[in-house]
Amino acid sequence: MSAPERVLLCYCTCPDAASAQQLAQTLVNESLAACVNHVPGIRSTYRWRGEVTTDSEELLLIKTTAARFDALRERLLALHPYELPELIAVPVEHGHAAYLDWVRSSGH
């Protein structure tokens, strides 16, 4: 038996709730993500083009699989309003087995 497909937790910040909702809805509708959680009201401080900036953002927590990541990345980059969107994927090492199975099966 082969090892189960790796589940990923992806982080992506959006400038507002509307763009976050559009992105989340599209990723789930197109079966690129099983689930997307919205975390409103975060503050991000970063250096961009030589200036330190602090902005309000909404964080998306995107659950997907390694097999769907490339397509998810391409779609996210095409839709995202930022010039340089944040997209960080972290492999899920442990979790509730039934939930992880659901994430794996949600793209089929």
C-alpha positions in Angstrom: 0.0 0.0 0.0 1.4 3.4 -0.9 1.6 6.2 1.6 -1.5 8.5 1.6 -1.2 11.7 -0.4 0.2 14.6 1.6 -2.2 17.2 3.0 -1.0 20.8 2.9 -2.0 23.8 4.9 -1.5 27.0 2.8 -1.4 30.5 4.1 -2.5 33.5 2.0 -3.2 37.1 3.0 -5.7 39.2 1.2 -6.3 43.0 1.4 -10.0 42.7 2.4 -12.9 40.3 3.1 -14.4 40.6 -0.4 -11.2 39.5 -2.2 -10.7 36.8 0.4 -14.2 35.5 -0.1 -13.9 35.5 -3.9 -10.6 33.6 -3.8 -11.9 31.1 -1.2 -15.1 30.5 -3.1 -13.3 29.9 -6.4 -10.7 27.5 -4.9 -13.4 25.4 -3.2 -15.8 25.5 -6.2 -13.0 24.3 -8.5 -12.0 21.5 -6.1 -8.5 23.0 -5.6 -9.1 23.3 -1.9 -11.3 21.2 0.5 -11.8 24.1 2.9 -10.7 27.6 3.4 -10.9 29.4 6.8 -11.0 33.2 6.9 -9.2 34.9 9.8 -10.2 38.6 9.7 -8.5 41.5 11.4 -4.9 40.6 11.1 -2.2 43.3 10.9 0.8 42.7 8.7 4.1 44.7 8.9 6.5 44.2 6.1 9.1 45.9 3.9 8.0 46.6 0.4 10.0 48.6 -2.1 12.2 50.0 0.6 9.4 51.1 2.9 8.2 49.5 6.1 4.4 49.3 5.9 1.6 48.0 8.2 -1.7 47.0 6.7 -4.9 45.3 7.8 -5.5 42.0 6.0 -7.5 38.9 6.1 -5.7 35.5 6.4 -6.8 32.5 4.5 -6.0 29.0 5.8 -6.4 26.7 2.8 -6.5 23.0 3.1 -5.5 21.0 0.0 -3.2 18.2 -1.2 0.3 18.2 -2.7 -1.2 16.9 -6.0 -3.5 19.9 -6.3 -1.0 22.5 -5.1 0.4 23.5 -8.5 -3.1 24.1 -10.0 -4.1 26.0 -6.8 -1.0 28.2 -7.0 -1.7 29.1 -10.6 -5.4 29.9 -10.0 -4.5 32.0 -6.8 -1.9 34.0 -8.7 -4.3 34.7 -11.5 -7.1 35.9 -9.2 -5.2 37.6 -6.4 -5.2 41.5 -6.3 -1.7 41.8 -5.0 1.3 42.2 -7.2 3.2 39.6 -5.1 0.7 37.4 -3.2 1.7 35.5 -0.2 1.3 31.7 -0.6 3.1 29.4 1.8 2.4 25.7 1.9 3.2 23.7 5.1 2.9 19.9 5.0 0.5 18.5 7.6 2.4 15.8 9.6 -0.3 14.7 11.9 -4.0 15.3 12.4 -7.4 13.7 12.7 -7.2 10.8 10.2 -10.8 11.1 9.1 -10.5 14.8 8.5 -7.3 14.4 6.5 -9.0 11.6 4.4 -11.8 14.1 3.7 -9.3 16.7 2.5 -7.7 14.1 0.2 -11.0 13.0 -1.2 -12.5 16.4 -1.7 -10.8 16.9 -5.1 -12.3 13.8 -6.7 
